[in-house]
Amino acid sequence: MFSDATISRLPLYLRELQQLQRGGSTRVQSGVLARRLGLNDSQVRRDLSGFGPMGQRGVGYEIRGLIETIQNALGGNRSWNVILVGVGNLGTALSGYRGFEQQGFQLVGAFDIDPSKIGKNLGKLQIQSFVALEEFVEREKVELAILSVPAASAPTVARRLELVGITGILNFAPVTVTPPQSSVTIVNVDLAVELQRLAYAVLTSKKENE
């Protein structure tokens, strides 16, 4: 089992490995990954040791094999159907992010309650009413949802998603949403909070350097 901290770094390793592979590299040493991610060698080696003996001293890791191993651990060795709930400014921006598809996440549906948006196109998708949510999730075998609705609506919408069979929610609403049931996993992403953390880190760094 990996620690929560290691799990949070695995997608970062995967991203860097894929970039190295696209650049033509076939092997990589822990020091290279460490420098690219602002970590130290020993941290990288500890994280990746959870997969067993994959690296060789002086030679490094075979990139293709390590990519496949991390993808298997993260569920990226299969395709996931995902829906977007809430097509405001942020939701619209998220719908155009190509990184989802590159990692095996297929955005197959978009939903909103605003009558002025329903029926309009969002890229290759057509925005649908919440009324069609349950039938769509069942038909398309959707397991994951991106939640981009106002804070006041987020808990109620999350509960509705759980009821129609969604088991994982990536919540971008500016409020912490707790899982309605233990069978639902929710990851809360508050962009303003992340900026506050960044600002704190910058201020702390400045004070240390004064």
Stockholm file with secondary structure:
# STOCKHOLM 1.0

chainA/1-210         MFSDATISRLPLYLRELQQLQRGGSTRVQSGVLARRLGLNDSQVRRDLSGFGPMGQRGVGYEIRGLIETIQNALGGNRSWNVILVGVGNLGTALSGYRGFEQQGFQLVGAFDIDPSKIGKNLGKLQIQSFVALEEFVEREKVELAILSVPAASAPTVARRLELVGITGILNFAPVTVTPPQSSVTIVNVDLAVELQRLAYAVLTSKKENE
#=GR chainA/1-210 SS CCCHHHHHHHHHHHHHHHHHHHTTCCEECHHHHHHHHTCCHHHHHHHHHTTCSCCBTTTBEEHHHHHHHHHHHHTTTSCEEEEEECCSHHHHHHHTCTHHHHTTEEEEEEEESCTTTTTCEETTEEEEEGGGHHHHHHHHTCCEEEECSCTTTHHHHHHHHHHTTCCEEEECSSSCCCCSSTTCEEEECCHHHHHHHHHHHHHHHHHHHC
#=GC SS_cons         CCCHHHHHHHHHHHHHHHHHHHTTCCEECHHHHHHHHTCCHHHHHHHHHTTCSCCBTTTBEEHHHHHHHHHHHHTTTSCEEEEEECCSHHHHHHHTCTHHHHTTEEEEEEEESCTTTTTCEETTEEEEEGGGHHHHHHHHTCCEEEECSCTTTHHHHHHHHHHTTCCEEEECSSSCCCCSSTTCEEEECCHHHHHHHHHHHHHHHHHHHC
//
